[in-house]
C-alpha cells in the first residue's frame, strides 16, 4: 500500500445534496450554484444552452454510465488520494447524480423536457468530475507521482469526463480539421457567425484568452521568418487570436449559444494542439540535422512550451498563476502523448478482459484499442496501419480481445467500424477504420488463393461431402473461418480452404469473391449427389490439380524468346561482302570454326540476347506486289448428280416444263416482234471519207 502524500490544497466547497423528491429544475439549479463556486465556466456554457432546447442531443448520453470504467480504475487506485477532498467530491457527485438521473430518465419517456434536464445535469456533473479529477492529478504531479497507477487513473478520468460532458451537450466535433489551412478556413467561417452576434451587455472576460498568448505570438512571429512550417503555425495563431477577440466582444450571446461556443472551444483546442504538433516536428527535424543547440531549434521549443502550457490551462490541469519549467514538454518521444496512448491501450485491454463486459460495449472498446495502437505505431516507429493486414489462418485475438467466437466478434466489429465511418466520414481515422473493416471481412471471406498450409493439408472425400452438405443443405456460409468453427465438421482452417477449392472445381461453390464469401452455386440438395459422384476416385486427381495450379501461379513468367529462335536470329560474323539472304540458313546450320589466332571469347551470360536483324534484300509487301487470291470455283454439277436430284420427280418435272413452254408461246403471240425498217449499215470506206471531211472543215475554221 502506497503511503498517501501530505495534503496542501485549497478548501473545496461541499457538494450540494440532490434529492429525487424535488423537481429536475431545482436539482439543476443546485448544481449550477455549485459550479459557480468552483468557477466551472466551461460546464456552465455547455449546460445553459440546453435550457431553450426542446429535446436533448440525439447521440448525447443522459447518465454517467459512460464513466463506469474510468471510475472503477480510479476506485481501485484510491490509495494515492483517498483523503483528498476533490476525490470525495467526485464520489459524492457520482452517487447523488446517479439516483436523480435514474428517476429523470424514467420520466423522460413521457415528458421530453425532463430529458433535457437530464442531459443538462449530466453535462454539469461530468464537467465537475473532470475539474475535480484534474485537481487531484495536479496534486499528484506536484508530489512526483505522475507515473503511478493513481496518477494515470486520474488523468484517464479527467479526459473521459470531459469527453462525456461534451457529448451530453452535443458539442463533440464531427469535422476533421487535420491541416492548418482547413482549420484557418473553419476559423474564418466562425468569425462570420461571431460578427452577427450583437454585443448586448458584454462580459469583460470569458476565459478565451490566456497569459501565454503574448509569448506564443512573439515566438511564432520570430519563427515565421526562419521556417515555413512555423510561418503556417503563425497564421493559424493570428486567426485564433482574432476569433478569441470577436468571441470576447460577443459577450453573453456567445455563452447562451451553446453550438457556437462549443465550436469556438473545439477550434481553440484543436488549433493549439496543431501548433504544438508543428513545433514538435520542427524540433525533430533540427535534431536529426545535428542542430539541437541552434537558435532556430530553441525558437521551436519555445512555441511548443507555450502551446502545451496553454492547452493545460484550457483543460484545467494548470492554474492561472502557475508556470511549467522550460523544457517540461520536450521529452523524446513525447511523454505526455505516448504515455496517454499506452495508458489508453492498457485500460482498454483491461476492460476487454473483464468478465462483466456486455456484448454491445465490446466493439466500441475494440475501436479505441485499434486507434491507440495505430497512434502508438505512428508516434514511436513512424509506421501506421496496425491491424490492417489479413492473416491466414486468422488469429483468435481480435483487436485486443481473445474470443471463442471469432466469426461473430468480427462481424460485430465490422458493423461498428462501418457505422462509425458513416456517421463521421470526415474523421481523420476514417480511412484507417475502413482498412481494418476490409481486413476483417477478408479473413471471414477467405484468402484469394490457397495458402501453403492448405496445399499441404490432408483432406478426405468424406470431409468434402460433409462440407458440401453443410453449405447446400444447411445454408452455412462458404467461408473457411465459418467452416473451421463448425463443431460437426471438425476441420482446420487449411482443410476448410482446400475443401472449398475442391467444391469450386465441382461447381458447388463459386470462386473467391473479394471481401464477400464464396457464392453457393448448387441450389437444391437433389443436385448434390450427381456433382459428387465418384468423389473417392476423383479426389486425388483434384488435389493434385490444385497443387499444379498453385505451382504454375507461383512460378515466374517464362522469357519470351526461345533458345532455338535466338539461334536462328543471330546474325553471322560480319565480313567485307555480306552474304546474301538465301545463304544465311546454311551458315547458321554449319558455322565456320574460329581462327586459331583469335582467342575464343566467352559469351556473356547476363547480357540480353541479340535481336534479329531485318533482311533488307527481301522486297517488302505493298499494294503493288500483292498477288490476287485465287477465287474458289464452284464445282460443276454432273449428270449423275442431276439424276440423283430428280430421282422420283420425273412426272412433276415434265408437267412444269410443259406449263413453262405453253406460257412462253402465249406471251409471244400476244406481243409480236416489230418489222425491220433500219437502213443499211455504213461500210468502213464511207466512214473514213466522212471523218476526213470533218477534219478539213475544222482546219478551215481555225485559219479563218
VENDA-V902621 format. One record per residue. N is the residue number from 1. RES is the residue in one small letter. PHI is phi as a letter, one per 20 degrees, with the letter a starting at -180 (999 if undefined). OMEGA is omega in degrees with one decimal (none if undefined). Layout:
[[N,RES,PHI,OMEGA] [N,RES,PHI,OMEGA]]
This chain:
[[1,x,999,179.9] [2,x,f,179.7] [3,x,f,-179.1] [4,x,f,-180.0] [5,x,e,177.5] [6,x,f,-173.9] [7,x,e,173.0] [8,x,c,-174.6] [9,x,c,176.4] [10,x,f,178.8] [11,x,f,179.9] [12,x,e,178.8] [13,x,f,179.9] [14,x,f,179.9] [15,x,f,-179.7] [16,x,f,178.7] [17,x,e,177.5] [18,x,e,-176.4] [19,x,c,176.9] [20,x,e,-178.3] [21,x,e,-179.0] [22,x,e,-178.5] [23,x,f,179.9] [24,x,f,179.8] [25,x,f,179.5] [26,x,f,176.8] [27,x,f,178.8] [28,x,f,178.1] [29,x,f,178.1] [30,x,f,177.4] [31,x,f,178.2] [32,x,f,178.5] [33,x,f,178.0] [34,x,f,178.2] [35,x,f,176.7] [36,x,f,-179.2] [37,x,f,-179.7] [38,x,e,176.3] [39,x,l,-178.5] [40,x,e,-175.5] [41,x,f,-174.7] [42,x,f,178.8] [43,x,f,178.0] [44,x,f,-179.9] [45,x,f,-179.3] [46,x,f,-173.7] [47,x,e,-173.7] [48,x,f,-177.5] [49,x,f,177.9] [50,x,f,179.9] [51,x,f,-177.1] [52,x,e,-178.5] [53,x,e,177.7] [54,x,e,-178.8] [55,x,b,178.5] [56,x,f,176.4] [57,x,g,-174.7] [58,x,f,-175.9] [59,x,e,-175.8] [60,x,e,177.3] [61,x,f,177.9] [62,x,c,173.5] [63,x,b,-177.9] [64,x,d,-178.8] [65,x,f,179.8] [66,x,f,179.0] [67,x,d,-175.2] [68,x,f,-177.0] [69,x,f,-179.8] [70,x,f,178.3] [71,x,f,179.0] [72,x,f,177.8] [73,x,f,177.7] [74,x,f,178.7] [75,x,f,-179.1] [76,x,f,-176.8] [77,x,d,-175.9] [78,x,f,178.1] [79,x,f,-179.1] [80,x,f,-173.2] [81,x,b,-172.4] [82,x,f,179.7] [83,x,e,-179.3] [84,x,f,-177.7] [85,x,f,179.1] [86,x,f,175.4] [87,x,f,175.4] [88,x,f,177.3] [89,x,f,178.3] [90,x,f,-179.2] [91,x,f,179.9] [92,x,f,179.0] [93,x,f,-177.7] [94,x,f,-175.9] [95,x,f,-176.1] [96,x,f,-177.8] [97,x,f,-179.8] [98,x,g,-179.1] [99,x,f,-179.5] [100,x,f,-176.7] [101,x,f,176.8] [102,x,f,179.9] [103,x,f,-179.2] [104,x,f,179.5] [105,x,f,173.8] [106,x,f,178.7] [107,x,f,-176.3] [108,x,f,178.0] [109,x,f,-179.3] [110,x,d,-175.5] [111,x,d,-179.8] [112,x,f,-178.2] [113,x,f,175.5] [114,x,f,177.1] [115,x,f,177.1] [116,x,f,178.4] [117,x,f,177.7] [118,x,f,177.7] [119,x,f,179.5] [120,x,f,178.8] [121,x,f,177.1] [122,x,f,179.6] [123,x,f,-179.3] [124,x,f,-177.2] [125,x,f,179.7] [126,x,f,178.1] [127,x,f,177.7] [128,x,f,177.9] [129,x,f,178.5] [130,x,f,-179.4] [131,x,f,179.5] [132,x,f,178.4] [133,x,f,176.9] [134,x,f,177.9] [135,x,f,177.6] [136,x,f,179.7] [137,x,f,177.6] [138,x,f,177.5] [139,x,f,179.1] [140,x,f,177.2] [141,x,f,-178.4] [142,x,f,-179.4] [143,x,e,173.6] [144,x,l,175.3] [145,x,c,-177.6] [146,x,f,-175.0] [147,x,e,176.6] [148,x,f,179.0] [149,x,f,178.4] [150,x,f,177.9] [151,x,f,177.6] [152,x,f,179.9] [153,x,f,-180.0] [154,x,f,178.4] [155,x,f,176.8] [156,x,f,179.7] [157,x,f,179.2] [158,x,f,179.6] [159,x,f,-179.2] [160,x,f,179.8] [161,x,f,178.5] [162,x,f,177.6] [163,x,f,-179.6] [164,x,f,178.5] [165,x,f,179.0] [166,x,f,179.6] [167,x,f,179.2] [168,x,f,179.0] [169,x,e,177.5] [170,x,m,-174.9] [171,x,d,-179.2] [172,x,f,-173.4] [173,x,f,178.2] [174,x,d,-179.1] [175,x,d,179.4] [176,x,e,179.0] [177,x,d,-169.8] [178,x,d,174.4] [179,x,b,-179.7] [180,x,g,-178.3] [181,x,f,178.0] [182,x,f,-179.3] [183,x,f,177.4] [184,x,f,177.6] [185,x,f,178.1] [186,x,f,177.4] [187,x,f,178.3] [188,x,f,176.3] [189,x,f,177.9] [190,x,f,178.1] [191,x,f,177.8] [192,x,f,177.8] [193,x,f,179.2] [194,x,f,177.5] [195,x,f,-178.7] [196,x,f,178.8] [197,x,f,-176.6] [198,x,f,-180.0] [199,x,e,176.5] [200,x,e,179.1] [201,x,l,-175.4] [202,x,f,174.5] [203,x,e,-177.8] [204,x,f,-176.0] [205,x,b,176.7] [206,x,d,-179.3] [207,x,m,-178.3] [208,x,e,177.4] [209,x,d,-175.3] [210,x,b,-179.5] [211,x,f,-179.8] [212,x,f,-174.4] [213,x,f,-178.8] [214,x,f,178.6] [215,x,f,-179.7] [216,x,f,178.7] [217,x,f,178.8] [218,x,f,179.0] [219,x,f,-179.8] [220,x,f,178.6] [221,x,f,176.2] [222,x,f,-179.6] [223,x,f,-180.0] [224,x,f,-178.4] [225,x,e,-173.3] [226,x,d,-175.9] [227,x,b,-178.2] [228,x,f,179.6] [229,x,f,175.3] [230,x,f,175.0] [231,x,f,177.3] [232,x,f,176.3] [233,x,f,177.7] [234,x,f,176.3] [235,x,f,177.9] [236,x,f,179.1] [237,x,f,177.7] [238,x,f,179.2] [239,x,f,179.1] [240,x,f,179.2] [241,x,f,177.9] [242,x,f,179.0] [243,x,f,179.6] [244,x,f,177.7] [245,x,f,177.9] [246,x,f,178.5] [247,x,f,179.0] [248,x,f,179.7] [249,x,f,-179.8] [250,x,f,173.7] [251,x,m,-172.9] [252,x,f,174.1] [253,x,g,178.0] [254,x,f,179.6] [255,x,f,-177.5] [256,x,f,179.4] [257,x,e,-172.5] [258,x,f,179.7] [259,x,f,-178.3] [260,x,f,-179.8] [261,x,f,176.4] [262,x,f,177.1] [263,x,f,179.0] [264,x,f,-179.8] [265,x,f,-179.5] [266,x,f,-179.4] [267,x,f,178.2] [268,x,f,178.0] [269,x,f,-179.3] [270,x,f,-178.8] [271,x,f,-179.5] [272,x,f,173.5] [273,x,f,-180.0] [274,x,f,177.3] [275,x,f,177.4] [276,x,f,179.1] [277,x,f,178.1] [278,x,f,179.4] [279,x,f,-179.7] [280,x,f,177.7] [281,x,f,179.0] [282,x,f,178.1] [283,x,f,-179.7] [284,x,f,178.9] [285,x,f,178.5] [286,x,f,177.9] [287,x,f,179.4] [288,x,f,178.9] [289,x,e,-179.0] [290,x,m,-179.8] [291,x,d,-175.9] [292,x,f,177.5] [293,x,d,-177.6] [294,x,f,178.9] [295,x,f,179.7] [296,x,f,178.2] [297,x,f,178.3] [298,x,f,177.1] [299,x,f,177.4] [300,x,f,177.7] [301,x,f,176.0] [302,x,f,177.5] [303,x,f,178.4] [304,x,f,-176.1] [305,x,f,-175.8] [306,x,f,176.3] [307,x,f,178.6] [308,x,f,178.2] [309,x,f,176.4] [310,x,f,178.3] [311,x,f,178.4] [312,x,f,178.2] [313,x,f,-179.7] [314,x,f,-178.9] [315,x,e,175.4] [316,x,n,-179.8] [317,x,e,178.8] [318,x,c,-178.4] [319,x,f,-176.8] [320,x,f,-177.3] [321,x,e,-177.5] [322,x,e,179.1] [323,x,c,173.9] [324,x,e,176.0] [325,x,f,-179.9] [326,x,f,-175.3] [327,x,n,-177.9] [328,x,f,-174.8] [329,x,d,-172.0] [330,x,d,176.7] [331,x,f,-177.8] [332,x,c,-0.9] [333,x,f,-174.1] [334,x,g,-175.2] [335,x,f,-176.7] [336,x,f,-176.2] [337,x,f,-177.1] [338,x,f,177.5] [339,x,f,178.8] [340,x,f,-179.6] [341,x,f,177.9] [342,x,f,179.5] [343,x,f,177.2] [344,x,f,179.8] [345,x,f,179.7] [346,x,f,-179.5] [347,x,f,-178.9] [348,x,f,177.9] [349,x,f,178.4] [350,x,f,179.3] [351,x,f,177.8] [352,x,f,178.9] [353,x,e,-178.4] [354,x,f,179.0] [355,x,f,-178.0] [356,x,e,-179.0] [357,x,f,177.9] [358,x,e,-178.6] [359,x,g,-178.1] [360,x,f,178.7] [361,x,e,-174.6] [362,x,f,-177.1] [363,x,f,-178.8] [364,x,f,176.7] [365,x,f,178.5] [366,x,f,176.9] [367,x,f,176.6] [368,x,f,179.4] [369,x,f,179.5] [370,x,f,-179.7] [371,x,f,179.0] [372,x,f,-179.4] [373,x,f,177.9] [374,x,f,178.2] [375,x,f,177.7] [376,x,f,178.1] [377,x,f,179.4] [378,x,f,-177.0] [379,x,e,-174.8] [380,x,e,-174.6] [381,x,d,-176.3] [382,x,m,-178.9] [383,x,d,177.2] [384,x,d,178.4] [385,x,o,178.7] [386,x,f,175.3] [387,x,m,-179.6] [388,x,d,-177.9] [389,x,d,-178.8] [390,x,f,-179.1] [391,x,c,179.0] [392,x,c,-5.6] [393,x,f,-177.8] [394,x,f,-179.4] [395,x,e,175.1] [396,x,f,178.5] [397,x,e,-176.5] [398,x,d,175.8] [399,x,l,176.4] [400,x,n,-177.3] [401,x,c,173.1] [402,x,e,-171.5] [403,x,c,173.7] [404,x,e,179.2] [405,x,c,-174.1] [406,x,f,-178.3] [407,x,f,-178.5] [408,x,f,179.8] [409,x,f,179.0] [410,x,f,-179.9] [411,x,f,178.8] [412,x,f,179.7] [413,x,f,176.6] [414,x,f,178.7] [415,x,f,179.7] [416,x,f,179.1] [417,x,f,179.1] [418,x,f,179.8] [419,x,f,179.8] [420,x,f,-179.6] [421,x,f,178.8] [422,x,f,179.8] [423,x,f,-177.7] [424,x,b,-176.4] [425,x,f,-178.5] [426,x,e,-179.2] [427,x,f,-177.2] [428,x,f,-178.6] [429,x,e,-175.9] [430,x,f,-179.5] [431,x,f,178.9] [432,x,f,-180.0] [433,x,f,176.6] [434,x,f,178.8] [435,x,f,178.0] [436,x,f,178.6] [437,x,f,177.7] [438,x,f,179.5] [439,x,f,179.5] [440,x,f,177.5] [441,x,f,178.0] [442,x,f,178.3] [443,x,f,176.4] [444,x,f,-177.1] [445,x,f,-178.6] [446,x,o,-178.3] [447,x,f,178.2] [448,x,f,176.6] [449,x,c,179.7] [450,x,f,177.8] [451,x,f,179.8] [452,x,f,178.1] [453,x,f,-179.7] [454,x,f,-179.7] [455,x,f,-179.6] [456,x,e,-177.4] [457,x,f,177.5] [458,x,e,-175.6] [459,x,b,179.5] [460,x,d,179.4] [461,x,f,178.6] [462,x,f,178.1] [463,x,f,177.6] [464,x,f,177.6] [465,x,f,-179.9] [466,x,f,178.4] [467,x,f,179.3] [468,x,f,178.9] [469,x,f,179.0] [470,x,f,-175.9] [471,x,f,-174.0] [472,x,e,-173.0] [473,x,f,-176.6] [474,x,e,177.3] [475,x,m,178.2] [476,x,f,179.7] [477,x,f,-178.8] [478,x,f,-178.9] [479,x,c,178.5] [480,x,g,-179.2] [481,x,f,179.5] [482,x,f,-178.2] [483,x,f,179.1] [484,x,f,177.4] [485,x,e,177.6] [486,x,f,-172.6] [487,x,f,-175.4] [488,x,f,-175.9] [489,x,f,179.3] [490,x,l,-178.9] [491,x,d,168.6] [492,x,e,179.8] [493,x,f,179.4] [494,x,f,177.9] [495,x,f,178.1] [496,x,f,175.8] [497,x,g,-175.1] [498,x,f,177.8] [499,x,f,178.1] [500,x,f,177.0] [501,x,f,176.3] [502,x,f,179.2] [503,x,f,174.5] [504,x,f,177.2] [505,x,f,-179.8] [506,x,e,178.0] [507,x,m,173.8] [508,x,e,175.3] [509,x,c,-179.4] [510,x,e,178.8] [511,x,f,175.6] [512,x,g,-170.3] [513,x,d,177.2] [514,x,m,-179.1] [515,x,e,179.0] [516,x,d,177.7] [517,x,f,178.4] [518,x,f,177.8] [519,x,e,177.5] [520,x,e,-176.2] [521,x,e,-179.9] [522,x,e,-175.4] [523,x,e,-175.3] [524,x,d,178.2] [525,x,f,177.3] [526,x,f,178.8] [527,x,e,-173.8] [528,x,f,-179.6] [529,x,g,179.2] [530,x,f,179.8] [531,x,f,-179.4] [532,x,e,-178.5] [533,x,f,-179.8] [534,x,l,-177.7] [535,x,f,-179.6] [536,x,f,-179.7] [537,x,f,-176.3] [538,x,e,-173.7] [539,x,f,179.7] [540,x,f,179.8] [541,x,f,179.3] [542,x,f,-179.5] [543,x,f,177.9] [544,x,f,176.8] [545,x,f,177.9] [546,x,f,178.9] [547,x,f,178.9] [548,x,f,178.4] [549,x,f,178.9] [550,x,f,179.0] [551,x,f,179.0] [552,x,f,-179.3] [553,x,f,-179.1] [554,x,e,-178.3] [555,x,f,179.1] [556,x,f,-178.9] [557,x,f,-180.0] [558,x,f,178.9] [559,x,f,-173.3] [560,x,f,-176.4] [561,x,f,177.9] [562,x,e,-179.3] [563,x,f,-178.5] [564,x,f,-179.5] [565,x,f,178.5] [566,x,f,-179.5] [567,x,f,179.1] [568,x,f,-175.0] [569,x,e,-177.8] [570,x,f,-177.4] [571,x,f,177.4] [572,x,f,177.5] [573,x,g,-175.7] [574,x,f,176.0] [575,x,c,-179.1] [576,x,f,178.4] [577,x,d,-179.7] [578,x,f,-178.4] [579,x,f,176.8] [580,x,f,-174.7] [581,x,f,-177.9] [582,x,f,-176.5] [583,x,e,-177.4] [584,x,f,-179.7] [585,x,g,-179.5] [586,x,f,179.5] [587,x,f,-179.6] [588,x,f,-179.8] [589,x,f,-179.4] [590,x,c,-178.6] [591,x,f,-179.8] [592,x,f,179.9] [593,x,f,179.3] [594,x,f,179.6] [595,x,f,-178.5] [596,x,f,-176.7] [597,x,f,-177.9] [598,x,e,178.6] [599,x,f,-179.2] [600,x,f,179.1] [601,x,e,179.3] [602,x,f,179.6] [603,x,f,178.6] [604,x,f,-176.7] [605,x,e,-172.9] [606,x,e,-177.7] [607,x,f,-179.6] [608,x,f,179.1] [609,x,f,-179.9] [610,x,f,-179.7] [611,x,f,178.9] [612,x,f,178.6] [613,x,e,-177.5] [614,x,f,178.9] [615,x,f,-177.4] [616,x,e,178.8] [617,x,f,-179.9] [618,x,f,-178.9] [619,x,f,179.9] [620,x,f,-179.3] [621,x,f,174.2] [622,x,b,-175.0] [623,x,g,-178.2] [624,x,f,-177.3] [625,x,d,177.1] [626,x,f,178.2] [627,x,e,-179.4] [628,x,f,178.3] [629,x,f,179.2] [630,x,f,179.0] [631,x,f,-179.8] [632,x,f,178.5] [633,x,e,179.4] [634,x,f,179.7] [635,x,f,179.3] [636,x,f,-178.0] [637,x,e,-179.8] [638,x,e,179.2] [639,x,f,179.4] [640,x,f,178.5] [641,x,f,179.1] [642,x,f,179.4] [643,x,f,177.8] [644,x,f,-177.4] [645,x,f,-176.4] [646,x,e,-179.2] [647,x,f,-179.3] [648,x,n,-179.5] [649,x,d,-175.4] [650,x,f,-177.1] [651,x,f,-180.0] [652,x,f,178.8] [653,x,f,179.4] [654,x,f,179.1] [655,x,f,178.8] [656,x,f,179.2] [657,x,f,179.2] [658,x,f,178.1] [659,x,f,179.5] [660,x,f,-179.5] [661,x,f,179.6] [662,x,f,178.3] [663,x,f,179.7] [664,x,f,179.5] [665,x,f,-179.9] [666,x,f,178.6] [667,x,f,178.6] [668,x,f,178.9] [669,x,f,-178.9] [670,x,f,-178.4] [671,x,c,-179.4] [672,x,f,179.8] [673,x,f,179.4] [674,x,f,179.5] [675,x,f,-178.7] [676,x,e,179.6] [677,x,c,-179.0] [678,x,f,-178.3] [679,x,f,179.7] [680,x,f,-177.3] [681,x,f,-179.2] [682,x,f,179.8] [683,x,e,-179.7] [684,x,f,179.4] [685,x,f,178.6] [686,x,g,-179.1] [687,x,f,179.2] [688,x,f,177.8] [689,x,f,179.5] [690,x,f,179.5] [691,x,f,178.6] [692,x,f,178.1] [693,x,f,178.9] [694,x,f,180.0] [695,x,f,179.5] [696,x,f,179.0] [697,x,f,-179.4] [698,x,f,177.8] [699,x,f,178.5] [700,x,f,178.9] [701,x,f,-179.5] [702,x,f,-179.5] [703,x,f,179.4] [704,x,f,none]]
